[in-house]
């Protein structure tokens, strides 16, 4: 049976750093070459004006893979849900755009034709309204697929549109729930 240790620190930027070390051998010491170390970094908890406050910033996994997260407030407008067209304006508004980039330690921006980037926009109530998956081409990220969700004034999911042309509609009555 091996052991796992947890180490918690805060860096000079106020980011919480959590290091999880899984020991490869019963008598191994910390830092042993075959131990599996995962490092999670969180945005500053005290940055209350940021959409990122106390959320995960990055994950470095033992196999060299990374996931980097960026969060920003803004406003969005869905211009055509059926075709996935929308506008997001960063800086003002209560919607949150989260961008997750899968990379590797030596290339956090990614590897051409292998790296995915996931973008999710949440409305002010926390509903996922737009989801995109993009593929890194070596310079930028090309859109691979998307999904748009629409909600009524009560927060009920009323429609979902997919990049493959399929859609689903839900109907809610005012008295009795989903029809």
N, C-alpha and C positions, 0 to 999 in steps of 0.2 A: 504494500500500500504506500503510495507516495503522498506528499503533502503539497498544499497550495498556500501561498502567502499573499497578502494584500498590503500594498504600501500606498499611503495617501499623502500627497504634498500639494502645495500651492506655489506657483511660480510668481515672478515679479509682475506679471500682467494680471494677476488675480485668477488665473486659470487653475482649476483643480485638476490634478494629475493622479490617476488611479493606475497602479501597476499590479498586474496579477501574474504571479510566477508559479507555474506548475512544475514541480520537481520531477526529473526523469527517473531518478533512482532514490531508493530509500535513504541512503546516507549522503546524498548530494548536497552541496552547499549552494548558497545563492550565487547566481551568475555562472553556474556550471553550463558549459557549452550546449548540452542537450536539453536543458530546461526550456519549457515553452513560456515565453513572456508576451503578454498582451498589454498594451498601454492605451488607456482611454484618457483623452484630455477634454475637459468641459470648459465652456465659456464662463466668464466671470459671473458669479451669482449676483453680485451687487450692481451690475450694469442694468438697472431696471428700465432704462429707456431703449434697450436693445431687444429685438425679437429673439436674440440668441441667449439671453440671460439664463445661465445654469443648464443650458442644453449641450448635448454632445458636440464637440468640435472636430475631433478626429479619433480614429481607432487604428492602431498599428498592430497587426496580428503576427504571430510567430512565423508564419510562412512568407512574410514580407509584403503581404497585401495590406492596403490602407483604404480607409473610407474617410473622406473629408467632408464636413458639413458647413454650409453657409446659410444663414437665415436673414431675411430682411422683411421689414414692414413695407407695405405698399397698397395700391388699389388696383383692381383688375376689372376688366369689362370683357364679357364673352360676346364677341361680335357675330359668330355663327357656330353654335354648338355642334351642329351636324358635321361641320368640316374641321372642327377643332381650332377655329380662329379665335384669338383673344389678344388683349393688350394688358400688360402689367407695367405699372409705373411705380418704381421703387421710391421710397422715402416718405410718402404721405399716404395715410390710410391704415386700416386695421387688419387687412389681410396679411398673411404671412406666406412668403415663398421660401421653401426649403430646397436647397440644392445639395445633393449627395454625389460625390465623385469617387468612384472606385478606381484606385491606382495601385502603385507599388511604392515601397520606401524610396527607391532610386528614381522614380518618375511619378510623383503624386498627381500630376495632371493627367497621367494615363499613358497607355501604349496604343498606338494606332491600330484601329480595327479590332481591338480587344477590350477597351475600357468603356464602361457604361457610366452615364450620368443620369440620375433620376431627379426630376423636378416635380415638386408638389406644391400647389397653391391651396391654402385653406382660407375660407371666408372668416369673418370676425367671430363666428360661433364655433369654429373648429372643424367644419365640414370640409373634406377634400373635394374641391371643385374642379381642379385640373391636375392631371398626372401625365407626365411625359417621360419617355426613356429616349436617351440620345446616345450615339456611338461616336467615340473620338476618332477623327480621321487623320490625326497627326498635327492638326492646326486648330480646328474647331470641332464642335460637336454637332453631328447631323441627327435630325429627328428620325427615330426609328418607329415609334408608336406613341399613341396618346389616348387619353380617355377624359371626357368631360361629364361631370355630374351636375344635374340641376335639382334644386330643392324648392319646396313651397315655403310660404311665410311661417309655417309651423315646424320647419326643419325636416319635413318628410322628403325622402329621395323620390323625385317624380320622373326623372329620365337620366339615362346613361347613354352616351354616344362613344363609339370606339373607332379607332383609325382604320379598322378593316371594313367599315361601312355598316356594321351592325349597331343596333340600338335597342334599348329596353325602356318601356314606359310603365310607370306605376300610377295608379289612380287612388286618391284618398278622399273619402267622403268627409263631410264636416261633422258627422255624428258617430260614425261606426268604424273608423279605421280604414285599412287598405281594402280596396275592392278588387 
